[in-house]
Amino acid sequence: MFEFDQYLGFLAFLTILTIGFWLMIFLVTFVVPYWIGGSLIERINEIREERKAKLEN
């Protein structure tokens, strides 16, 4: 059937695949929305500051 080396290779493959899967889930559900949300909030604050500067002049 399988030799021990093939079994270890298969386990390494499954481990890497699983780590990649959960990393992708983490990035898509947490990191990317956090990044986009922070960028939008920062841009809105910049627009508000530009409006305040125009009103003061």
C-alpha positions as MATLAB code, in Angstrom:
seq = 'MFEFDQYLGFLAFLTILTIGFWLMIFLVTFVVPYWIGGSLIERINEIREERKAKLEN';
ca = [
       0.000    0.000    0.000;
       1.834    3.091    1.243;
       5.364    3.312    2.487;
       6.213    5.446    5.478;
       7.821    8.187    3.351;
       4.708    8.476    1.219;
       2.592    8.675    4.364;
       4.729   11.524    5.733;
       4.534   13.340    2.406;
       0.771   12.957    2.374;
       0.523   14.297    5.934;
       2.756   17.247    5.031;
       0.561   17.968    2.002;
      -2.620   17.856    4.097;
      -1.055   20.087    6.749;
       0.036   22.712    4.225;
      -3.335   22.572    2.467;
      -5.205   23.003    5.765;
      -2.995   25.889    6.900;
      -3.490   27.599    3.529;
      -7.247   27.101    3.693;
      -7.606   28.604    7.167;
      -5.222   31.439    6.309;
      -7.358   32.323    3.296;
     -10.539   32.195    5.394;
      -8.911   34.468    8.001;
      -7.730   36.958    5.377;
     -11.061   37.119    3.561;
     -13.238   37.415    6.671;
     -11.108   39.656    8.893;
      -8.016   41.281    7.413;
      -9.419   42.511    4.086;
     -12.614   44.051    5.544;
     -10.580   45.660    8.341;
      -8.166   47.106    5.780;
     -10.928   48.420    3.498;
     -12.930   49.833    6.425;
      -9.903   51.632    7.827;
      -9.096   53.100    4.424;
     -12.647   54.372    3.989;
     -12.732   55.961    7.445;
      -9.379   57.619    6.836;
     -10.537   58.957    3.441;
     -13.785   60.316    4.940;
     -11.793   62.131    7.623;
      -9.511   63.623    4.951;
     -12.526   64.877    2.985;
     -13.979   66.472    6.140;
     -10.686   68.208    6.886;
     -10.518   69.532    3.315;
     -14.040   70.936    3.640;
     -13.172   72.596    6.974;
     -10.062   74.142    5.423;
     -12.099   75.545    2.500;
     -14.721   77.010    4.838;
     -12.104   78.717    7.005;
     -10.475   80.498    4.023;
];
